[in-house]
Amino acid sequence: MSRESLPAHAVILAGGRGTRFWPRSRKRSAKQVLNVVGERTLIQATVDRLSPLIAPERIWVLTNEHLRDTIVRQLPGVPKRQILAEPLQRNTAPAIGLAAQILDSLDPEAVMGVFPSDHVIARPAAYRAVVKAALRGAAEGRLMVVGIEPRWPETGYGYVEFPKDFAKGALAPLEVKRFREKPAPAAARRYVAAGNFYWNSGMFFWRTGVLLEQLRRHLPKTATLLAALPRLGARDWASRLARVFPRCDNISIDYAVLEKANGVFGIAAADFGWRPSE
């Protein structure tokens, strides 16, 4: 799939507080803008991995006011107006909803992928194959998530339960039976032994209209607030966002939408060298 074969946009979430790598990482130098692994910073590496699939003019970054200037400097190829500072940290549902609202106003047929800015991926070509498959599923109207095959019984991650007896590493969408929250150790061991529970990677894919409809259904207050914003670029856009965004629900997209929606699908990904940056 070439860059232009789908109207796909990448939304990169980069709003961390900068505490995990303290004292090197502080508010103005959170881990996503540090070169934790290799010469490129984590957010630069995220854009590098996606660049063969998604052109810079289709990349959007949601961050905070402390990091925005640094990210603008680190990503000179991404249009400056597409690096947005949230007025207040309100978790992933409002942030993703804001991105979907903006993109839908520009192109009602748009497909968006949501990507954390702080992952380390050792096999970018295999990763891109998974991203392409997820974008295809999203273009067909599905809510899509990427699952990572667990390598140990981790209690700090959420899990995605797929049907039993699926073909591991296949790129076809699988219906998600259930999302499981961070489990107790005994449950985590059961999940790994079962073979059909994958780590929730935090990478999501959907048509903007599909996601906005789910927000109207499951998070109506936030959906209404975001829908009332003027078009990006309007003279009062920033001031209206500053008033509206702090009133949005403080909730993750997992809790707000994915655990409630019907017909969520996922890719049970083959190993593409994923690991968190902790």
Secondary structure by P-SEA (a helix, b strand, c coil): ccccccbbbbbbbccccccccccccccccccccccccccccaaaaaaaaaccccccccbbbbbccccaaaaaaaccccccccbbbbccccccaaaaaaaaaaaaaacccbbbbbbbcccccccaaaaaaaaaaaaaaaaaccbbbbbcccccccccbbbbbcccccccccccbbbbccccccccaaaaaaaaaaccccccccbbbbcaaaaaaaaaaccaaaaaaaaacccccccaaaaaaaacccccccccccccccccccbbbbbccccccccccc
